[in-house]
Amino acid sequence: GGAGAAAAGSKVQINHLSAGRVPEGAQVERAVPTPLLDGNSINLGLNAADFQTASRVADAINRRMGSGMARAMDGRTVQVRAPGDADARVSFIAQLEEITLEQAAPAAKVVINARTGSIVLNEAVTLNPCAIAHGNLSVTISSQPVVSQPAPLSGGQTVVGEQASIQIKQEPGILYQVPASPKLADVVRALNALGATPQDMLAILQAIKASGALNAELEVI
């Protein structure tokens, strides 16, 4: 997710060096109770809350298993009446898994990974016309050794020190006009025209969202 180097007091770092993930790194220390046989119904939980998807799940189950078997409790939970016998309930759940569901159109979302600078947009993201000006600011800090020698016969000692140099460079921002982008390809083309780095794009997308020109949910992970 990042890279860095350091030498003689100078340091350069891109993104985060200590970011990482451990796939399947959890360990269960105690058995988790499973209330599979409790009550006369089971609750199906959706991965993401969506009222349209919950309604479609309930309708699909009622068409397959019979009217009144399922009902959507909210945007994430669907309650289904199930047999009380353990074997029959397992067989019933297996039949539920075979039901084909036509998924609803996903909500527009932009996911930003602030650690690695990754940006992912889904096909529902659109842009309204807007104007963007973004200037880069770079700070360079370097140091070099400086040797101070005393005058001859003065009895002094040679001293080695360091002289720090700090440079700040700010590039002028150019105002870009971003046209309306009704499709994902148009959004990508408009953002690429800015010529910004991924890290700069994070700030640009957040500013576009704040201005109301980004028609999508912005999620930073």
Contacts in CASP RR format, 6 or more apart in sequence:
PFRMAT RR
TARGET T0000
AUTHOR 0000-0000-0000
METHOD contacts of the structure
MODEL  1
GGAGAAAAGSKVQINHLSAGRVPEGAQVERAVPTPLLDGNSINLGLNAAD
FQTASRVADAINRRMGSGMARAMDGRTVQVRAPGDADARVSFIAQLEEIT
LEQAAPAAKVVINARTGSIVLNEAVTLNPCAIAHGNLSVTISSQPVVSQP
APLSGGQTVVGEQASIQIKQEPGILYQVPASPKLADVVRALNALGATPQD
MLAILQAIKASGALNAELEVI
1 15 0 8 1.000
1 16 0 8 1.000
1 17 0 8 1.000
1 19 0 8 1.000
1 20 0 8 1.000
1 115 0 8 1.000
1 116 0 8 1.000
2 13 0 8 1.000
2 14 0 8 1.000
2 15 0 8 1.000
2 16 0 8 1.000
2 17 0 8 1.000
2 19 0 8 1.000
2 116 0 8 1.000
3 13 0 8 1.000
3 14 0 8 1.000
3 15 0 8 1.000
3 17 0 8 1.000
4 11 0 8 1.000
4 12 0 8 1.000
4 13 0 8 1.000
4 14 0 8 1.000
4 17 0 8 1.000
5 11 0 8 1.000
5 12 0 8 1.000
6 12 0 8 1.000
8 143 0 8 1.000
8 144 0 8 1.000
8 145 0 8 1.000
9 143 0 8 1.000
9 162 0 8 1.000
10 141 0 8 1.000
10 142 0 8 1.000
10 143 0 8 1.000
11 141 0 8 1.000
15 115 0 8 1.000
15 116 0 8 1.000
15 117 0 8 1.000
15 199 0 8 1.000
16 115 0 8 1.000
16 116 0 8 1.000
19 115 0 8 1.000
19 116 0 8 1.000
36 42 0 8 1.000
36 86 0 8 1.000
36 89 0 8 1.000
37 84 0 8 1.000
37 86 0 8 1.000
37 89 0 8 1.000
39 84 0 8 1.000
40 81 0 8 1.000
40 82 0 8 1.000
40 84 0 8 1.000
41 79 0 8 1.000
41 80 0 8 1.000
41 81 0 8 1.000
41 82 0 8 1.000
42 79 0 8 1.000
42 80 0 8 1.000
42 82 0 8 1.000
42 89 0 8 1.000
42 93 0 8 1.000
43 73 0 8 1.000
43 77 0 8 1.000
43 78 0 8 1.000
43 79 0 8 1.000
43 80 0 8 1.000
44 57 0 8 1.000
44 77 0 8 1.000
44 78 0 8 1.000
44 79 0 8 1.000
44 80 0 8 1.000
44 96 0 8 1.000
45 76 0 8 1.000
45 77 0 8 1.000
45 78 0 8 1.000
46 53 0 8 1.000
46 54 0 8 1.000
46 57 0 8 1.000
46 75 0 8 1.000
46 76 0 8 1.000
46 77 0 8 1.000
46 78 0 8 1.000
48 76 0 8 1.000
49 74 0 8 1.000
49 75 0 8 1.000
49 76 0 8 1.000
50 75 0 8 1.000
50 76 0 8 1.000
50 104 0 8 1.000
50 107 0 8 1.000
51 72 0 8 1.000
51 74 0 8 1.000
51 75 0 8 1.000
52 104 0 8 1.000
53 75 0 8 1.000
53 103 0 8 1.000
53 104 0 8 1.000
54 72 0 8 1.000
54 73 0 8 1.000
54 74 0 8 1.000
54 75 0 8 1.000
54 76 0 8 1.000
54 77 0 8 1.000
54 78 0 8 1.000
55 72 0 8 1.000
56 101 0 8 1.000
56 102 0 8 1.000
56 103 0 8 1.000
56 104 0 8 1.000
57 70 0 8 1.000
57 72 0 8 1.000
57 78 0 8 1.000
57 101 0 8 1.000
58 70 0 8 1.000
58 71 0 8 1.000
58 72 0 8 1.000
58 78 0 8 1.000
60 99 0 8 1.000
60 100 0 8 1.000
60 101 0 8 1.000
61 69 0 8 1.000
61 70 0 8 1.000
61 78 0 8 1.000
61 80 0 8 1.000
61 96 0 8 1.000
61 99 0 8 1.000
62 68 0 8 1.000
62 69 0 8 1.000
62 70 0 8 1.000
64 95 0 8 1.000
64 99 0 8 1.000
65 80 0 8 1.000
65 95 0 8 1.000
65 96 0 8 1.000
68 81 0 8 1.000
69 80 0 8 1.000
69 81 0 8 1.000
70 78 0 8 1.000
70 79 0 8 1.000
70 80 0 8 1.000
70 81 0 8 1.000
71 78 0 8 1.000
71 79 0 8 1.000
72 78 0 8 1.000
72 79 0 8 1.000
73 79 0 8 1.000
80 96 0 8 1.000
82 89 0 8 1.000
82 92 0 8 1.000
82 93 0 8 1.000
83 89 0 8 1.000
83 92 0 8 1.000
105 124 0 8 1.000
106 122 0 8 1.000
106 123 0 8 1.000
106 124 0 8 1.000
107 124 0 8 1.000
107 217 0 8 1.000
108 122 0 8 1.000
108 124 0 8 1.000
108 125 0 8 1.000
108 126 0 8 1.000
108 215 0 8 1.000
108 216 0 8 1.000
108 217 0 8 1.000
109 121 0 8 1.000
109 122 0 8 1.000
109 124 0 8 1.000
109 125 0 8 1.000
109 216 0 8 1.000
109 217 0 8 1.000
109 218 0 8 1.000
109 219 0 8 1.000
110 119 0 8 1.000
110 120 0 8 1.000
110 121 0 8 1.000
110 125 0 8 1.000
110 205 0 8 1.000
110 209 0 8 1.000
110 214 0 8 1.000
110 216 0 8 1.000
110 217 0 8 1.000
110 218 0 8 1.000
110 219 0 8 1.000
111 119 0 8 1.000
111 120 0 8 1.000
111 121 0 8 1.000
111 219 0 8 1.000
111 221 0 8 1.000
112 118 0 8 1.000
112 119 0 8 1.000
112 202 0 8 1.000
112 205 0 8 1.000
112 218 0 8 1.000
112 219 0 8 1.000
112 220 0 8 1.000
112 221 0 8 1.000
113 119 0 8 1.000
113 220 0 8 1.000
113 221 0 8 1.000
114 202 0 8 1.000
114 220 0 8 1.000
114 221 0 8 1.000
117 198 0 8 1.000
117 199 0 8 1.000
117 202 0 8 1.000
118 198 0 8 1.000
119 198 0 8 1.000
119 201 0 8 1.000
119 202 0 8 1.000
119 205 0 8 1.000
121 184 0 8 1.000
121 187 0 8 1.000
121 188 0 8 1.000
121 216 0 8 1.000
122 184 0 8 1.000
123 184 0 8 1.000
124 184 0 8 1.000
124 216 0 8 1.000
125 184 0 8 1.000
125 187 0 8 1.000
125 214 0 8 1.000
125 215 0 8 1.000
125 216 0 8 1.000
126 180 0 8 1.000
126 181 0 8 1.000
126 182 0 8 1.000
126 183 0 8 1.000
126 187 0 8 1.000
126 215 0 8 1.000
126 216 0 8 1.000
127 178 0 8 1.000
127 180 0 8 1.000
127 181 0 8 1.000
127 186 0 8 1.000
127 187 0 8 1.000
127 190 0 8 1.000
127 208 0 8 1.000
127 213 0 8 1.000
127 214 0 8 1.000
127 215 0 8 1.000
128 180 0 8 1.000
128 212 0 8 1.000
128 213 0 8 1.000
128 214 0 8 1.000
128 215 0 8 1.000
129 177 0 8 1.000
129 178 0 8 1.000
129 179 0 8 1.000
129 180 0 8 1.000
129 213 0 8 1.000
130 177 0 8 1.000
130 178 0 8 1.000
130 208 0 8 1.000
130 211 0 8 1.000
130 213 0 8 1.000
131 175 0 8 1.000
131 176 0 8 1.000
131 177 0 8 1.000
131 178 0 8 1.000
132 175 0 8 1.000
132 176 0 8 1.000
132 178 0 8 1.000
132 194 0 8 1.000
132 204 0 8 1.000
132 207 0 8 1.000
132 208 0 8 1.000
133 173 0 8 1.000
133 174 0 8 1.000
133 175 0 8 1.000
133 176 0 8 1.000
134 173 0 8 1.000
134 194 0 8 1.000
134 196 0 8 1.000
134 200 0 8 1.000
134 203 0 8 1.000
134 204 0 8 1.000
135 170 0 8 1.000
135 171 0 8 1.000
135 172 0 8 1.000
135 173 0 8 1.000
135 200 0 8 1.000
136 170 0 8 1.000
136 171 0 8 1.000
136 200 0 8 1.000
137 168 0 8 1.000
137 169 0 8 1.000
137 170 0 8 1.000
137 171 0 8 1.000
138 168 0 8 1.000
138 169 0 8 1.000
138 170 0 8 1.000
139 166 0 8 1.000
139 167 0 8 1.000
139 168 0 8 1.000
139 169 0 8 1.000
140 165 0 8 1.000
140 166 0 8 1.000
140 167 0 8 1.000
140 168 0 8 1.000
140 169 0 8 1.000
141 164 0 8 1.000
141 165 0 8 1.000
141 166 0 8 1.000
141 167 0 8 1.000
142 164 0 8 1.000
142 165 0 8 1.000
142 167 0 8 1.000
143 162 0 8 1.000
143 163 0 8 1.000
143 164 0 8 1.000
143 165 0 8 1.000
144 162 0 8 1.000
144 163 0 8 1.000
144 165 0 8 1.000
145 160 0 8 1.000
145 161 0 8 1.000
145 162 0 8 1.000
145 163 0 8 1.000
146 160 0 8 1.000
146 161 0 8 1.000
146 162 0 8 1.000
146 163 0 8 1.000
147 158 0 8 1.000
147 159 0 8 1.000
147 160 0 8 1.000
147 161 0 8 1.000
148 158 0 8 1.000
148 159 0 8 1.000
148 160 0 8 1.000
148 161 0 8 1.000
149 158 0 8 1.000
150 156 0 8 1.000
150 157 0 8 1.000
150 158 0 8 1.000
176 193 0 8 1.000
176 194 0 8 1.000
178 190 0 8 1.000
178 193 0 8 1.000
178 194 0 8 1.000
178 213 0 8 1.000
179 186 0 8 1.000
179 190 0 8 1.000
180 186 0 8 1.000
181 187 0 8 1.000
181 189 0 8 1.000
181 190 0 8 1.000
191 201 0 8 1.000
191 204 0 8 1.000
194 201 0 8 1.000
194 204 0 8 1.000
196 204 0 8 1.000
205 214 0 8 1.000
205 218 0 8 1.000
206 218 0 8 1.000
208 214 0 8 1.000
209 216 0 8 1.000
209 218 0 8 1.000
END
